[in-house]
Amino acid sequence: MKQNAFEGLRAEIESLSPVRQIGRIIGVEGSTLRIAGFGQAARMGDQVRLTRPDGSYLGGEVIRIDADVATILPDDATDGVSLGDRVTLMGRARIAPHDGWIGRVIDPYGQPLDGQPLNRGQEERALRNPPPPPAQRARLGQRLETGMAVFNTMLPIVDGQRIGLFAGSGVGKSSLLAHFASHMESDVVVIALIGERGRELRDFVSDVLGEEGMARAIVIAATSDRSPLVRRQCAWTAMSVAEHFRDRGQRVLFLADSVTRFAEAHREVAVAAGEPPALRGYPASTSHTIMQLCERAGPGLEGSGTITAIFSVLVAGSDMEEPIADILRGVLDGHVVLDRKIAERGRYPAIDVLRSVSRSLPHAATEAQNDTIGNARRMLGAYAQNEMMIRAGLYSKGSDPALDAAIAGWPDLDAFLSEKEGQSIENSFNRLTLILRRANSGSSRQTATGNRSAEPRQRNSPKPTKAALPSPMAQMDSLTSTANNISGSKS
C-alpha cells in the first residue's frame, strides 16, 4: 500500500513543470476572457489557471488564438475576476488512470468526488486520443451475455460493438444502463454521467448500481450545474480511462449518459469560440466531434482488449430525425429505440424491437438462431400492422393463419421482451423457440376447432321439406278417371 502511494507521488512530481508561461487579463467579453502575454506558447485546448485577487483559483481552456491575444472560456462563474489578474498556462489536459479507481466516483479532471484520496497512475494519457488505425484494428468478437432475453436473442451485442439507446426522458434508459453495468459480460465498466442532475448522482451510484455494479465500475460525473467545458470533458476523460484498461488487454464496457448533453456542451463551447450554428443550432463541428468520440470505442489493435460502448441519446418527442440521433445512427453498429407508449402500458424495458437494429447480425447468430429471430420479428410485425383492427374486434379468426399465430403468440412474446435471463444465451433462444412453436400450434388448433364446430350445425340444421311427386302410373290413372267423369256428365 505504501509502495503504491509513493508511486503515485512520484508520478505527480514527474508531471510538474519548473517553468510556466504567465499572462494577464486584458478584457472580458460575455462568458470569455481575453489574455495577453502568452506569446506563441498558447495552443488550442490548453488548460489555464486564473488567480483572483482574493487568492482563489479559476480554471479554463484556450478556445481561440489571435496575433497577441488568447481567448479562454472559464470552467466556472467569472465572479471576482478583474483586469490584470494573473493567468498561468498549464498545458494540455491529461489524466493518469490507476487500477485503484475501480469502485470510485471522480470528476473529469481526475479528482475524487466521494471524499476519499485517489491514487494517480504512472502513465499520463491525453484526453483526445486518436482512434486505433482502422487497418490494424481487430474484428468484432463473440456475442456477450447481457442478462436480458431480448439482447441475448433478437438484439445481440458482441464484444467491441457500439450501440445507441434512443429514448425520451423518463422512459427507463438509466435503469437499462445500470442493468448492463451490473450484469453484462466485461472486466471493467466505465460510466460517463454527462450533465445529470446533482441529486441523481448519489441515487444512481447507491441505489441503481449498488455494491454489485460498483464492484467493477468507475463513474466519471459532471453534473448539470458545471460549465460546458467540464461537461464536454467528462466524455473524453471517461473514454481515456476506458482506453487505459483496453490497452492492458481487458474487455471494457463503456456507458455514456448522454451523448445529447455532450453535444449540447460542445455547442456552447463552439459558439463562445465564434463558430456559427448550422444544424438546428448545432455548429458544423458537432458531427465530427461526436464521430471522433464514438470511433475511439470498439476493438483495439490485435492482441489488445476491446471497448464495448453503449451511448444513450435523448430524443425529444421520439424524433429519430433530429441531428444528434441522425449522426449517431450512421456511425454506430446498432440502435435500440425505447418507446414511451410501451413504457406507459407498463412493460420495461420499453424496447420497440421492430424499430431497433443490431448490425452484428446475421454473423453473431447461427443459421437456426437467425431463422428464429426472423420468425419472431415477422410475428411481431404482423401483430403491429393489424393491432388497431384486432383491438376493435374487426378481425375474424381463420382469415389469415399468419395473423392468427401472431395473435396467439403476442402475449408471450411481449412478456419475453421484458424478461431477465439468469442462465445462458442458448436458454434464451430455447424459450423464444418454444413461444413461437406454441403460437403456431395454438393458431392451428383454433382453426381446426372452428371448422369442426361448424360441421354439426350443418348436419343438424333442418332441411327444407319437398312435396312428394306422384308416380307416372298414378298420374295416368288420375287423368283416365277425370276423363270418364267428364264423359258421364255429358251423357
KEDONU-304448 format. One line per field, with one value per residue (C-alpha): residue in three letters; z, y, x. Coordinates in Angstrom, 3 decimals. Each point is the difference from the previous one (the first is absolute). Layout:
BEGIN
residuo: [ALA;...]
pz: [Z;...]
py: [Y;...]
px: [X;...]
//
This chain:
BEGIN
residuo: [MET;LYS;GLN;ASN;ALA;PHE;GLU;GLY;LEU;ARG;ALA;GLU;ILE;GLU;SER;LEU;SER;PRO;VAL;ARG;GLN;ILE;GLY;ARG;ILE;ILE;GLY;VAL;GLU;GLY;SER;THR;LEU;ARG;ILE;ALA;GLY;PHE;GLY;GLN;ALA;ALA;ARG;MET;GLY;ASP;GLN;VAL;ARG;LEU;THR;ARG;PRO;ASP;GLY;SER;TYR;LEU;GLY;GLY;GLU;VAL;ILE;ARG;ILE;ASP;ALA;ASP;VAL;ALA;THR;ILE;LEU;PRO;ASP;ASP;ALA;THR;ASP;GLY;VAL;SER;LEU;GLY;ASP;ARG;VAL;THR;LEU;MET;GLY;ARG;ALA;ARG;ILE;ALA;PRO;HIS;ASP;GLY;TRP;ILE;GLY;ARG;VAL;ILE;ASP;PRO;TYR;GLY;GLN;PRO;LEU;ASP;GLY;GLN;PRO;LEU;ASN;ARG;GLY;GLN;GLU;GLU;ARG;ALA;LEU;ARG;ASN;PRO;PRO;PRO;PRO;PRO;ALA;GLN;ARG;ALA;ARG;LEU;GLY;GLN;ARG;LEU;GLU;THR;GLY;MET;ALA;VAL;PHE;ASN;THR;MET;LEU;PRO;ILE;VAL;ASP;GLY;GLN;ARG;ILE;GLY;LEU;PHE;ALA;GLY;SER;GLY;VAL;GLY;LYS;SER;SER;LEU;LEU;ALA;HIS;PHE;ALA;SER;HIS;MET;GLU;SER;ASP;VAL;VAL;VAL;ILE;ALA;LEU;ILE;GLY;GLU;ARG;GLY;ARG;GLU;LEU;ARG;ASP;PHE;VAL;SER;ASP;VAL;LEU;GLY;GLU;GLU;GLY;MET;ALA;ARG;ALA;ILE;VAL;ILE;ALA;ALA;THR;SER;ASP;ARG;SER;PRO;LEU;VAL;ARG;ARG;GLN;CYS;ALA;TRP;THR;ALA;MET;SER;VAL;ALA;GLU;HIS;PHE;ARG;ASP;ARG;GLY;GLN;ARG;VAL;LEU;PHE;LEU;ALA;ASP;SER;VAL;THR;ARG;PHE;ALA;GLU;ALA;HIS;ARG;GLU;VAL;ALA;VAL;ALA;ALA;GLY;GLU;PRO;PRO;ALA;LEU;ARG;GLY;TYR;PRO;ALA;SER;THR;SER;HIS;THR;ILE;MET;GLN;LEU;CYS;GLU;ARG;ALA;GLY;PRO;GLY;LEU;GLU;GLY;SER;GLY;THR;ILE;THR;ALA;ILE;PHE;SER;VAL;LEU;VAL;ALA;GLY;SER;ASP;MET;GLU;GLU;PRO;ILE;ALA;ASP;ILE;LEU;ARG;GLY;VAL;LEU;ASP;GLY;HIS;VAL;VAL;LEU;ASP;ARG;LYS;ILE;ALA;GLU;ARG;GLY;ARG;TYR;PRO;ALA;ILE;ASP;VAL;LEU;ARG;SER;VAL;SER;ARG;SER;LEU;PRO;HIS;ALA;ALA;THR;GLU;ALA;GLN;ASN;ASP;THR;ILE;GLY;ASN;ALA;ARG;ARG;MET;LEU;GLY;ALA;TYR;ALA;GLN;ASN;GLU;MET;MET;ILE;ARG;ALA;GLY;LEU;TYR;SER;LYS;GLY;SER;ASP;PRO;ALA;LEU;ASP;ALA;ALA;ILE;ALA;GLY;TRP;PRO;ASP;LEU;ASP;ALA;PHE;LEU;SER;GLU;LYS;GLU;GLY;GLN;SER;ILE;GLU;ASN;SER;PHE;ASN;ARG;LEU;THR;LEU;ILE;LEU;ARG;ARG;ALA;ASN;SER;GLY;SER;SER;ARG;GLN;THR;ALA;THR;GLY;ASN;ARG;SER;ALA;GLU;PRO;ARG;GLN;ARG;ASN;SER;PRO;LYS;PRO;THR;LYS;ALA;ALA;LEU;PRO;SER;PRO;MET;ALA;GLN;MET;ASP;SER;LEU;THR;SER;THR;ALA;ASN;ASN;ILE;SER;GLY;SER;LYS;SER]
pz: [0.000;0.895;-3.210;-2.035;1.807;-0.741;-3.649;-0.306;1.691;-2.319;-3.037;1.325;0.480;-3.439;-1.599;1.441;-2.234;1.435;-2.395;-0.693;-2.447;1.683;-1.571;1.147;-0.522;-2.361;-0.671;0.778;-2.829;1.094;1.453;-1.424;1.175;-2.205;1.126;-1.104;0.726;-1.145;-3.242;-2.241;2.908;0.145;-1.992;-0.656;2.808;2.540;3.618;1.995;3.658;0.933;3.412;1.363;2.263;3.048;-0.798;-1.305;-3.271;-3.139;-2.763;-3.704;-3.520;-3.003;-2.676;-2.358;-0.887;-1.697;-0.781;3.546;1.957;1.094;0.815;2.819;1.207;3.816;1.534;2.624;0.615;-0.512;3.209;1.589;-3.184;-0.796;-2.625;0.561;1.862;-0.520;-2.288;-0.054;-3.100;1.229;-3.296;-1.451;2.100;0.973;2.354;1.669;0.625;2.747;0.864;3.345;-1.791;-0.322;2.350;0.193;-1.155;-1.531;-1.923;-3.559;1.385;1.810;3.443;2.458;0.583;2.819;2.532;0.038;-1.218;-3.543;-1.264;-3.166;-2.657;-1.312;-3.640;-1.148;-2.868;-2.171;0.113;-3.774;-1.328;-3.621;-0.578;-0.874;-3.680;-1.874;-2.000;3.199;2.184;1.057;-1.157;2.120;2.541;1.330;1.168;3.575;2.751;0.980;2.637;-2.093;-2.334;-2.754;-0.280;0.183;-3.015;-2.250;0.680;0.693;1.219;-0.886;1.464;-1.349;-1.394;0.359;0.355;0.882;2.365;-1.466;2.460;1.419;3.620;2.600;-2.247;1.919;-1.751;3.250;1.539;-3.128;0.102;3.670;-0.867;-2.612;2.529;2.476;-2.248;-3.378;-0.683;0.408;2.152;0.746;-0.365;-0.631;0.382;-1.178;1.576;-2.076;1.183;2.448;2.823;3.162;2.246;-2.466;0.225;3.528;-0.829;-3.127;1.780;3.236;-1.068;-3.743;-0.281;3.580;1.335;-2.706;-2.815;1.628;0.706;-3.509;-1.059;-0.239;-0.110;-1.560;0.677;-0.961;1.304;-1.863;2.018;-1.291;-2.902;-3.568;0.030;2.889;-1.401;-3.378;1.618;1.999;-3.092;-1.092;3.462;0.257;-3.425;0.954;3.124;-2.121;-2.436;2.903;0.965;-3.623;-0.780;2.911;-1.713;1.959;-1.279;0.874;0.016;-0.630;0.894;-0.828;1.199;-2.115;-3.318;-0.515;3.009;-1.242;-3.326;1.767;2.053;-3.144;-1.610;2.847;-0.206;-3.797;-0.077;2.676;-2.266;-2.876;-2.024;-1.625;0.564;-2.936;0.822;1.873;2.183;0.168;-1.568;-2.916;2.191;2.075;-2.470;-0.061;3.792;0.580;-2.638;1.429;3.476;-1.290;-2.203;3.035;1.309;-1.507;-0.480;0.667;-1.831;-0.472;3.345;2.116;1.630;-1.165;0.908;-0.349;0.058;0.685;-0.578;1.160;-2.149;1.143;-2.781;0.553;-0.924;-1.395;-2.959;-1.487;-2.734;2.271;-0.660;2.886;-0.457;-3.749;0.405;2.483;-2.030;-2.818;2.039;2.477;-0.454;1.039;1.683;2.608;0.149;3.292;-0.597;2.459;-0.988;0.943;3.313;0.723;-0.195;2.573;-1.960;0.899;-1.686;-2.489;-3.067;-3.390;-1.634;-3.469;-0.056;1.559;-1.874;0.960;-2.832;1.495;-1.652;-1.828;0.863;3.776;-0.237;-1.545;-2.958;2.245;2.392;-2.883;-1.152;3.498;0.153;-3.429;0.941;3.229;-1.838;-2.629;2.732;1.848;-3.282;-0.994;3.348;-0.080;-3.502;0.950;3.670;-0.452;-1.900;2.582;2.978;-1.737;-0.452;-3.802;-0.680;-0.358;1.057;-2.826;-2.627;0.087;1.564;0.477;1.844;2.059;1.142;0.777;2.133;1.828;0.689;0.673;3.811;0.516;-2.416;1.656;3.417;-1.365;-1.050;3.629;1.625;1.539;-0.779;2.839;-1.892;-3.537;-3.524;-1.126;2.643;-1.252;-3.524;1.291;1.749;-3.108;-2.195;2.396;-0.117;-3.808;-0.087;2.429;-2.000;-3.254;1.558;1.885;-3.151;-1.796;2.800;-0.024;-3.750;0.211;2.921;-1.911;-3.020;2.093;1.911;-3.264;-1.332;2.547;-0.619;-3.678;0.664;2.661;-1.727;-1.173;-3.695;-2.051;-0.642;-3.630;-1.225;-1.199;-3.689;-1.180;-2.085;-3.805;0.289;2.693;-2.211;-2.911;2.254;1.222;-3.541;-1.076;2.957;-0.757;-3.650;0.923;2.395;-2.690;-2.564;2.504;0.797;-3.685;-0.461]
py: [0.000;2.399;-0.930;0.879;3.337;0.848;-1.004;2.406;2.752;-0.616;0.205;3.244;1.558;-1.109;1.706;3.396;2.569;2.398;2.794;1.381;2.671;2.902;2.351;2.715;0.659;2.939;-0.337;-1.805;-0.725;-1.760;-3.355;0.119;1.655;1.568;-0.697;1.683;-1.102;-3.606;0.883;-3.072;-2.465;-0.402;-2.788;-0.824;-2.132;0.950;0.233;3.221;0.966;3.496;1.494;2.407;2.942;-1.934;-2.893;-2.429;-1.860;-0.292;-2.499;0.374;-1.034;1.811;0.029;2.700;1.491;3.341;1.713;1.143;-1.045;-3.367;-0.435;-2.371;-1.418;-0.404;-3.220;1.883;3.380;3.033;1.734;1.873;0.097;3.355;1.474;-0.803;-3.283;-2.533;-2.985;-3.011;-2.188;-3.627;-1.890;-2.795;-1.729;-3.469;-2.737;-2.923;-2.905;-2.511;-3.435;1.443;2.110;-3.012;0.476;3.765;3.141;2.688;3.243;0.700;1.301;-3.257;1.356;-2.084;0.897;-2.489;1.711;-2.693;0.365;-1.181;-1.539;1.308;-2.402;0.024;0.573;3.161;-0.073;2.778;0.550;0.180;-2.979;-1.113;-3.327;-3.082;-0.194;-1.495;-2.473;-1.389;-0.329;-3.394;-1.224;-0.167;-2.813;-2.542;0.623;1.281;-1.200;2.970;-1.422;0.931;-2.326;2.554;0.940;-3.647;-0.797;2.668;2.888;-1.634;1.996;-1.337;0.796;3.374;1.077;3.554;0.538;2.893;0.147;2.487;1.159;2.968;1.027;-2.320;-3.060;-2.172;0.395;0.623;-3.183;-1.937;1.391;-0.973;-3.548;-0.218;1.299;-2.724;-2.997;0.409;-2.080;2.176;0.518;3.728;2.400;3.720;2.227;3.625;1.991;3.175;2.840;-2.078;1.651;0.250;-1.880;-2.915;-0.756;-1.411;-1.878;-1.512;-1.125;-1.251;-1.253;-0.672;-1.414;-1.139;-1.910;-2.647;2.543;2.133;-3.005;0.238;3.508;3.445;2.924;3.305;2.674;3.626;1.265;2.408;3.032;-0.356;2.091;-1.337;-0.511;-2.450;-1.794;-0.478;-1.164;-2.616;-2.166;0.381;-0.861;-3.076;-1.208;0.517;-2.110;-2.703;0.083;-0.462;-3.313;-1.061;0.420;-2.327;-2.766;0.282;-0.009;3.367;0.940;3.742;1.595;3.672;1.823;1.971;0.943;2.626;1.987;-0.457;1.557;2.836;0.767;0.023;2.384;2.488;-0.164;0.278;2.965;1.760;-0.548;1.725;-2.997;0.690;-2.415;-2.191;-3.214;1.197;2.161;-2.414;1.144;-1.938;-1.484;-1.905;-2.887;-0.516;0.304;-2.703;-2.308;0.406;-0.990;-3.046;-1.216;-0.207;-2.810;-3.462;-2.618;1.019;-1.146;-3.702;-1.462;2.774;0.206;1.468;2.805;-0.996;3.311;0.883;3.661;1.349;2.668;2.291;0.399;2.593;-1.376;-3.193;2.026;-2.341;2.528;2.703;0.752;-1.854;-3.148;0.065;0.357;-2.866;-2.399;0.362;-0.608;-2.692;-3.771;-0.096;1.979;-0.895;2.117;0.371;0.980;2.072;-1.699;-3.393;1.419;1.491;-3.419;-1.308;-2.057;0.656;0.292;1.744;-1.240;0.355;-3.040;0.743;3.403;-1.319;-1.547;-1.803;0.060;-2.968;-2.194;-2.352;-0.855;-0.028;-2.860;-3.448;-0.746;-1.537;2.958;2.466;-1.906;0.250;3.736;0.513;-1.938;1.980;3.314;-1.017;-0.990;3.305;1.909;-1.734;0.838;3.640;0.575;-1.297;0.994;2.626;-2.411;-2.750;2.219;1.357;-3.553;0.260;-3.022;-3.458;-2.928;-2.289;2.733;0.061;-2.872;2.212;2.614;-2.688;-1.182;3.595;0.534;-3.290;0.714;3.729;-0.118;-2.419;1.881;3.334;-1.466;-1.610;3.417;1.162;-3.147;-0.350;-2.967;-1.656;-2.956;0.247;1.294;-3.497;-0.139;3.329;-1.416;-3.175;2.067;2.123;-3.110;-1.518;3.173;-0.051;-3.718;0.488;2.944;-1.965;-3.102;2.090;1.752;-3.358;-1.460;3.055;-0.302;-3.739;0.493;2.683;-2.281;-2.942;2.168;1.129;-3.548;-1.187;3.107;-0.871;-3.644;0.797;2.952;-0.755;-0.791;1.580;-2.507;-0.664;-1.084;-3.632;-0.263;-2.782;-2.813;0.001;-2.932;1.861;3.049;-2.084;-1.502;3.459;1.322;-3.049;0.424;3.694;-0.743;-2.625;2.439;2.617;-2.401;-1.327;3.493;0.743;-3.058]
px: [0.000;2.838;1.785;-3.105;-0.290;3.656;-0.438;-2.908;1.980;2.959;-2.266;-1.500;3.452;1.173;-2.991;0.974;1.668;2.627;-1.012;-3.496;-1.085;-1.840;-2.545;-2.402;-3.688;-0.527;-3.709;-3.243;-2.466;-3.154;1.035;3.544;3.217;2.710;3.560;3.237;3.559;-0.009;1.729;0.235;-0.033;-3.797;-1.626;-3.619;-1.381;2.682;-1.129;0.498;-0.274;-1.121;0.874;-2.610;0.936;-1.254;2.375;-2.648;0.514;-2.094;0.704;-0.630;0.983;1.441;-2.702;1.309;3.380;0.643;3.325;0.773;-3.078;-1.407;-3.689;-0.851;-3.286;-0.094;-1.264;-2.022;-1.622;2.251;-1.083;2.912;2.112;1.639;2.319;3.644;-0.632;2.759;-0.703;2.354;0.250;-0.187;0.373;-2.071;-2.652;1.194;-1.066;1.796;-2.413;0.747;-1.378;-1.089;-2.599;-2.297;-2.937;0.537;-1.830;2.244;-0.376;1.251;3.319;0.771;-0.897;-2.069;-3.647;-0.567;2.280;2.692;3.619;0.650;3.216;1.571;1.234;3.547;-0.939;-1.746;-2.456;-1.372;-3.741;-0.492;1.914;-0.377;-1.792;2.067;1.095;-2.958;2.088;1.582;-3.076;-1.234;-3.407;-3.125;0.066;-2.462;-3.543;-0.161;-2.304;-2.189;-2.337;-3.075;-1.874;-0.594;3.693;1.039;-2.177;-1.517;2.411;3.378;3.006;3.439;3.398;1.156;-3.381;-1.328;-3.743;-2.280;-2.977;-2.463;-2.647;-1.831;0.310;-1.500;-0.353;2.477;3.359;1.922;-1.422;0.938;3.549;0.266;-1.101;2.764;2.529;-0.962;-0.688;1.697;3.079;3.150;3.108;-0.357;-2.929;0.605;-3.076;-0.155;-2.849;-0.135;-2.215;-2.021;-1.922;2.075;-2.438;-0.117;3.719;-0.217;-3.200;1.539;3.161;-1.601;-3.424;0.034;3.525;0.432;2.971;-0.238;0.226;2.716;2.236;1.456;-1.071;1.575;-2.424;1.099;-2.610;-0.623;-3.330;-2.253;1.191;3.584;1.249;-0.250;3.784;-0.265;-3.045;1.679;3.225;-1.917;-0.480;3.634;1.342;-2.209;1.125;3.668;-0.541;-1.637;2.932;2.424;-1.578;-0.533;3.699;0.735;-1.959;-3.238;-3.562;-1.537;-3.690;-0.386;-3.357;-0.680;-3.099;-0.497;1.600;-2.695;1.235;3.569;-1.047;-1.829;3.113;2.123;-2.487;0.415;3.795;0.065;-2.377;2.095;3.045;-1.799;-1.197;-3.402;-2.911;-1.026;-1.915;-3.126;2.193;2.939;3.295;1.452;2.753;-2.579;-0.171;3.774;0.293;-2.634;1.454;3.495;-1.226;-1.884;2.867;2.279;-2.196;-0.082;2.710;3.596;3.083;0.603;0.981;-1.528;-3.415;-3.300;-2.382;-3.650;-1.865;-3.622;-0.893;-3.351;-1.667;-2.805;-2.560;-2.709;-3.399;1.603;1.314;2.585;0.793;1.419;3.721;1.665;-2.086;0.583;3.782;0.220;-2.148;2.487;3.151;-1.093;-0.336;-3.641;-2.757;-2.620;-3.153;-1.876;-3.632;-2.025;-3.286;1.445;1.225;-3.426;-1.635;2.486;2.528;3.652;2.369;-2.262;1.897;-1.648;1.600;-1.359;1.755;3.204;2.938;3.207;2.512;1.830;-2.635;-0.037;3.629;-0.618;-2.518;-0.218;-2.250;-2.651;0.159;-0.367;-3.089;-1.458;0.717;-1.576;-3.141;-0.374;0.390;-2.567;-2.438;0.454;-0.280;-3.224;-1.578;1.206;-1.390;-3.444;-0.147;-2.698;-2.254;0.609;-0.823;-3.095;-1.296;-0.097;2.192;-1.561;2.149;0.954;0.244;3.812;2.008;3.095;-2.019;-1.709;3.440;1.041;-3.107;0.547;3.684;-0.027;-0.610;2.905;2.262;-0.727;0.784;3.181;1.356;0.029;1.346;3.448;2.194;1.862;1.441;1.383;-0.543;-0.960;-2.726;-1.402;-0.256;-1.651;-2.667;-0.590;-0.267;-2.528;-2.123;-0.057;-0.865;-2.881;-1.316;-0.026;-1.537;-2.557;-1.186;-0.265;-2.143;-2.258;-0.534;-0.706;-2.377;-1.840;-0.449;-1.245;-2.438;-1.539;-0.563;-2.678;-2.020;-0.118;-1.038;-2.636;-1.560;-3.575;-0.227;-2.787;-2.850;-0.857;-3.537;0.030;-0.747;-2.468;1.392;-0.722;-2.531;-1.911;-0.077;-1.465;-2.666;-0.958;-0.334;-2.115;-2.334;-0.411;-0.854;-2.642;-1.649;-0.189;-1.579;-2.580;-1.135;-0.545;-2.197]
//
